[in-house]
Amino acid sequence: MSFQPGNGFPVFLSSILGKQDFVSAEDVQINSCSTNAQKVNPGTLFICLRNEAIRIIEEVEQAMKNGAQAAIIRRNTLSNPIAYAIRQQGSIFEVDEPLTVFGEVCQALAGNPSKRMKMIAITGTSGKTSLSYLIAGMLAESGRPVGLIGSLGVYDGQNLLPVQETTPTADKLADLLAKMYENGCSHAIVEVSSIGIDQYRLAGIQFDAICLTNIKRDHLDYHKTVDQYRRTKMQIFNYAKENAIAICNLDDRVTEAVLHLIQYPVMTVGMHPTESLVGGMLVEQERTQQMFYIVAGTDAVPVQSKIIGNEFVYDCLMTAALGISWGIDLNTIVRGIERVEHIPGRLERIDCDQPFGVFVDNANTPESLAASLRTIRSVTEGSIYCVLSAPNDQDRSKRPLMGRTAETLCDITVVTTNINGRRNGTESVNDILQGFESQDKKVRIIPKRSDAISWVLSNANPDDCVLIIGNDPLLDDSDKDTFSDRQFVRHWLYENQPCIESYWI
């Protein structure tokens, strides 16, 4: 990782390490930073992430040879004689966590854009992307230019950009936030993953508001235990400003249990208005839309949305809570919510005039899959078909649980792979099948994803509903072109369903 801003702000290292124990008494000025000794230039701060003494010595020597202005190493990784010897090569500073310094330096070199905008962090096991879209809609409706960083991409105030990770690394975050500020954004929304928190990617950023959607279980391949995952999630509050506000879902059991740990004012939301500060009352839910009320104090405003499900209602309530805390009136908040007509891959309805329902959803935990299936069950008179593939991660522990969830809540499950049988397809299919108590007519195995989707679309009857889990790109037979689940579904429906058109003549 490296950061060398085009219009950078030279930084004195003492402004970053003010409270650290300096090995060298001399201050240094830097204009870039890097964790790669090979990419160091004169004026660069080299940040060594190694823990082995031999590698530390090798990389620091290489960085100094390339002109590094100073180097950061982890505290207590070198014995005293070795540490003394290596310090003779230049300004070497010992810190507790080098990645924290890297993030802080990146933000400082970028001009600390997060201090010039209202910053909103959104974290939780599920619902982050939907909530980010809704808050962006509300802020835009209220005349506040907003930028967004999330799993579906980045909006920097002018352009839509792709991203590889939900929460980019510290150097990329600094660059993106700087562009948002340059493009006139007054507010910035950042979706924050547990991995992003654990890897100190937010270092140097402080948030005005932190939205905690829920805390369940995820990424156990990385965090190892549910407890460690939840502890990591709560570390998001280490990045809150002194006057920050927290928005929390009171109906989430784990979140309710940890509210006493949050040392900031908390706005609670829930589907029980008498218990939470901002409540929701569901009035009507159909396959194509739902209507509910947002209740805040003595005010109650109806919301009509094409996006269905209680999880979406919770995200709307959290949006309202943030807006109210920032002085946005409830009617403006609702207009901002209603301008978001769909969110890609979040219980996204595909409508090509077919007589049955089709939804594409990226549910990647047993809890989010259960929530989507319960929503669909509430609006489906016929059978539910589920195309189920393993989430695109290495957490194998949740795959059998997703299989069990599908078996319990839908009528027919077709187990398939993410991308046409590749990416350990057999392993992922077998993991899911372990969750089924009996592999009877309720489950089918169709490894090729396009064939699996085609099969359920062919067999669905009027009043049935199809839920396609995964939303990974599909590959055609030539393995050259990629297209998403929604594109494949639309193409299939237009090719295989009767044409229903009306003309003004």
Salt bridges, closest charged atoms under 4 A:
ASP21 OD2 - ARG75 NH1 3.88
GLU58 OE1 - ARG55 NE 3.62
GLU59 OE2 - ARG50 NE 2.81
GLU59 OE2 - ARG55 NH2 3.55
GLU94 OE1 - ARG87 NH2 3.13
ASP96 OD1 - ARG75 NE 2.91
GLU97 OE1 - ARG74 NH1 2.95
GLU141 OE2 - ARG335 NE 3.16
GLU141 OE1 - ARG339 NH1 3.00
GLU165 OE2 - ARG201 NH2 3.06
ASP175 OD2 - LYS179 NZ 3.57
ASP208 OD2 - LYS241 NZ 3.11
ASP218 OD2 - HIS219 NE2 3.54
ASP218 OD1 - LYS398 NZ 2.48
ASP227 OD2 - ARG231 NE 2.74
ASP252 OD1 - LYS216 NZ 3.16
GLU341 OE1 - LYS306 NZ 3.69
GLU348 OE1 - ARG486 NH2 2.97
ASP351 OD2 - ARG349 NH1 3.26
ASP393 OD2 - LYS398 NZ 2.82
ASP411 OD2 - ARG377 NH2 3.11
GLU427 OE1 - ARG396 NH1 3.63
GLU427 OE2 - ARG399 NH1 3.64
ASP431 OD2 - ARG396 NE 2.78
ASP431 OD2 - ARG399 NH1 2.80
GLU437 OE2 - ARG404 NH1 3.76
ASP472 OD2 - ARG423 NH1 3.61
ASP477 OD1 - LYS448 NZ 2.65
ASP485 OD2 - ARG449 NH2 2.71
